[in-house]
Amino acid sequence: MDTTNKIKSFLTKFVRDADVGDDEDLFATGLVTSLFAMHLVLFLEKEFQVKVDNKDLDFDNFRTINAIVSLIEKKRNSV
Amino acid sequence: MGKETKIKCVVWDLDNTLWHGILAENDTLVLRENVVRVIKILDERGILQSIASRNTHERAMEKVRAFGLEEYFLYPQIHWNSKVTSIEQIAQSLNIGINTFAFVDDQPFERDEVKFSLPEVLCIDALEVDQIPAMSVMNPRFLTSDSRQRRIMYQSDIVRNQVEADFAGPKETFLSTLNMVITIAPAGPEDLQRAEELTVRTNQLNATGYTYSYEELDAFCHSDQHRLLIASLDDKYGTYGKIGLVLLETAAATWTIKLLLMSCRVMSRGVGSILITYIRQEAKKNQVRLLAEFVPTDRNRMMYITYKFAHFREIETDEPGDVTLLENDLSTIPPFPDYIQVNFIGVNSRI
């Protein structure tokens, strides 16, 4: 499974209407719970073996599926 | 404050402790004198209780039930394994520190084993049961309505967690089945004891790790430069009690969140984000800058993430030590999530 689909499949565990477009704003619905944010970060770290630093924890890096994918790629390439 | 660690959970042995006689030997069992009184006193004080007994689970619980005591014990451990394992298991299930445990047993051997492996646990000889209520570690500094309800709140949690574990489907759908209601209100005099208890008890989800005494909190309530807000949460299984606390410093042009904390029991309910959303809405309405202090600990990364995902950014600061200062851009403020109803009591007029 590619990065995009792995993230999508993770989202379905949390979000009712998880069929979002790759560029759709994930948080426009007020979905951002502390729990979701934490789980998302932990999932990305575990699944993609990257360390999300404090400076990466910028809202814009997580706003859309595409944004998350490019953060992951950036992190992987910098290792 | 340099105070002793108060006991939060008492673990009881059964044979020749809770009752006289040995169940496996088919003795006629008689409850120890005063034991019911002691159990009820501890329960009213918000001290949780459990069982560590070497017996057959079904048979022993049947006796406990027959004595009308079943409801008082959370996560009873009745099997043939060591009591050290049992106490560790109870501590893990309740999510409270092993150093807040006491263990009552008539057998010196059992007490010694616990003392050896878990030296932080207070071991009490069953002969001393009468003295338990008077022990200073068994007397919490304050008795709040939440402490009186603590055991019932844990029992509702057990039901909730079971339902959640069995729930197939997205988390969000599960949350919407709970019919949650969060109530945000200015802390009143009757809330201050609980507020102090929260700052002292729940350091795992404290954004700054600051703790405040009753007297300090009382001063904030009377200060026109501060707002102290307390949040409570209820759902269809019952109340979670007063679970969140916010201390805002409200200078003329800038508001600073000095303290944001919540009980770890509600970590999974999105309460932190809701409190932050509320403060952002109010700051925007009042046209002030919104800052938040954050002090990283090994346990509160979740709070940092919550702040960052709520549009807070780190800014330069002259604050001493490890204090990180965050500023909110007050741009897009999301609505409250639709799985929870948010009520305000007397806050709009005051802020």
Interface residues (C-beta under 8 A of the other chain):
Chain A: T12 K13 F14 V15 R16 A18 F27 A28 T29 G30 L31 V32 T33 S34 L35 F36 A37 M38 V41 N54 L57 D58 F59 F62
Chain B: P170 K171 E172 T173 S176 M267 S268 R269 G270 V271 G272 S273 T277 R301 M302 M303 Y304 I305 T306 K308 F309 A310 H311 R313 E314 P334 P335 F336 P337 D338
